[in-house]
Amino acid sequence: MHAIVIREPGGPEVLDWVEVPDPVAGPGEVLVDVVASAVNRADLLQRAGFYDPPPGASPYPGLECSGRISALGTGVTGWQVGDEVCALLSGGGYAERVAVPVGQLMTVPTDLVESGGLPEVACTVWSNLVGSARLAEGETLLVHGGGSGIGTFAIQLARALGVRVFTTARRAKHAALRELGAELTIDYTEEDFVAAVLAATGRRGVDVILDIQGGDYLPRNVAALGVGGRLVVIGLQGGRKGELDLGQLVVKRASVAASTLRARPAAEKAGICAGVQAQVWPLVAAGRIRPVIDRRMSMAQAAGAHALVGRNDHVGKVLLVVGEQ
């Protein structure tokens, strides 16, 4: 088979589409013939040498895929060869085939190709907003990086849950994000998001913040939280360290949580996938959440897709499709 390999840590040019050995479905795994995967920020970090795969995971990038089951490992029940599936991966999605633990398989909630860009964002957003932050109907959510795959999915899931949504993004993306359900769009290059949030909430602040920035946003995020607010940090694009005003956190009875998905134990990932299958996929199937696809590119052109995502010019996901020109 062919897969995207990382020759050495570096820029997009270090990605090559080359022939590699086929994976084998071990006990409790299935082999999936990949139709599509998608570019996630974690893939760029892995390419640059900052985010190694967990022990035992595929060395190739790609944290999600869609495709068809081509082989079953021992002990697998409930699935058949030929089933159309999508999957949350620890790596290996940028390839023609990948071995997947059965607990990380999900049915396809929409078009097979577009489903290749759903598992990572759906599992990340659902586990953090519904699981960690306990986001509830009638609350207010601030999503940083609303134009990203995570952001576009979070806006839609929150709206489906009856939540008021604010988001930060470049001004060129605002119209698209309002169409997805964002009530307030804030240009982080020109505006103070704390002031905008406080003005929109009568100075009460928001209930939940989903943050991809990390360090440099920490004090402002706490300032934007309301009483009982919950900050969930899922990315460190703004650095690993920030100043935390514990006094402000205490007065607000607020909390800060942080998480990552890739390194979680298989049993935790299986639980998240089951939750997404039960609670999120019906919303996708009903059209209340739709995949936001910026463009489709050939899997062999992953270097170009990485360059595009690195420039942050896209809205939603950039798909990598096997065999597509």
Secondary structure, DSSP 8 states (H G I E B T S, - for coil): -EEEEE-SSSSGGGEEEEE-------TTEEEEEEEEEE--HHHHHHHHTS----TTS-SS--SEEEEEEEEE-TT--S--TT-EEEEE-SS--SBSEEEEEGGGEEE--S-TTGGGGSHHHHHHHIIIIIIIS---TT-EEEESSTTSHHHHHHHHHHHHTT-EEEEE--GGGHHHHHHHT-SEEE-TTTS-HHHHHHHHTTT--EEEEEES--GGGHHHHHHHEEEEEEEEE---TT-S-----HHHHHHHT-EEEE--STTS-HHHHHHHHHHHHHHTHHHHHTTSS---EEEEEEGGGHHHHHHHHHHT--SSEEEEETT--
